[in-house]
Amino acid sequence: VPQPVESGGGSVQAGGSLRLSCAVSMRGYSAYCMGWFRQVPGKEREGVAGVNSDGATIYADSVKGRFTISQDNANDSLFLEMNSLKPEDTAMYYCAASVGWGACFLRQTPESYDFDSWGQGTQVTVSS
C-alpha cells in the first residue's frame, strides 16, 4: 500500500473550518479502507473518520455532524472537511490506509490497528 501524504493543516479560531487532504492511490485494489486519526501528545491515537471501498463512512461520536470524510479516487485523494472546530480538536492528524477486506469494514469508529500504511501527519490547532 502506498504511503499517504497529508496536507492542509493549520491554525484556526474556534468555530472555523479546515480541509485536510491526503494523497494516496488505491487504484487496483477492489477492497480497502482509508481513515483519519488524530493524536495529542501523551494520549493514544484516536480514530476520527473512515471510509471503505463500498463508500460506507464512519465517524467518532465527537465529530459527528461537524466532520465529513470523502474520497476522490480519480485524483487519488482523501479529504476531511472539518467545520465548527473546537479547541479540543487540536491534534496531529494522520491519514491511513489498508487493503483487502478486513475488520475495518465492520467498525463503528476507525481503529488504528486495522491500518498498516500511515502518513507523517499534519498539525491542526484550534484556538479559543
N, C-alpha and C positions, 0 to 999 in steps of 0.2 A: 504494500500500500504506500503510495507516495506520501511524503511528509507534508502536512498542511502548513500554510504560511498565513498568519493573521495580519490584519491591518485595521485602522480606523479607531483605535483607542484615543483617549484624550481626557481633558478636564472639562467638566460642565457643572453648572449650578443645579441644585435640586429642582426637579420639575422639568428639566431639559431632556433632550434626546440625543442619542448617538447611534450610529450604524456601524457594526463590526462586519468586516469581510474576511473570508478565508478562501485562499486559492488552493484547491485540491481537486484532482481529476479522478472521478470514479468511473470513467469510461471503461467499458469492457467487463464491468462487474454487474452481474444480474441481481445480486443481493448485497446490501451494505447498510451500515448505519453511520450517521455523522452526528456530532453533537458539540455543544458549547458547555464549557465548565468554567468555574471561577475559583480562585483561591486567595485567601488573605493570609499573610504570614502568621504562622503558629496554629493555623486551622487546617482541617482536611479539605481536599478539593471537593467542590460541590457541583453536582450536575444542574445545569440551568435549563437547557432545552435540547431536544433531539429530533431527528428526522430519519426515516429509513427509506429504502428504495421503493416501498409501496406508497410513499408520500404521507405516511402517518406521522404526526407530530406529538411530542410530549413536552411538558413543562413542569418545572418545580412550582410548588404552590406559591412561593414567594414572588414569582414573576408573572404568574398567570394574569392575563388581561393587560399587561404592560409590555411584555417582550414578545416578538414574533420571529420564529426561525423560518428561513426559506432557502431554497436551493435553485441555482440556475445551472443546470447540467450542460447546457450549450456553451456556457462560458466557464465551466469548471469552477464554480463559486458557491460558497455557502455564506449566508448572511444572518445577522442577528440584529433586528431592529429593536432598540431599547427606548421606550418612552416613559414619561413620568418617573424619571430616575430619582432615587433616594440615596442619601449618604451611605446607607448600608449596602448599596450595590457596588461600592468601591472595592475593587479587587483586580487581580491579574486574570484576564480572560483567555482561555485556551480553546482552540478548535481541535477536534479529534475525529478519527475515522476508523472503521473496521470493515472488513469484507467477509462475505459469506453470511448465511443465515445463522443467527445466534440468539442469545438471551436478550440482546438489546431490543429485539422485536417485541418482547413481552413486557418490558418495563413500563412503569407509570412515570418514572423520572430517570434520567440517564445515570448510569453507574460507571465510574471510571474504569473498573476492571474489565468491562466489556470492550474496551478500545485499546488498540495496540499501536496507533500512529498518532503522534501529538505534535502540535506546533510549538513555537517558542513562547507564545503568549503576547498579549497586548494589554497595557495598563489602562484601566478606566478609573477615574477619580471624580467623585460627585461631592461637591461642597454644599454646605447648608447655608 
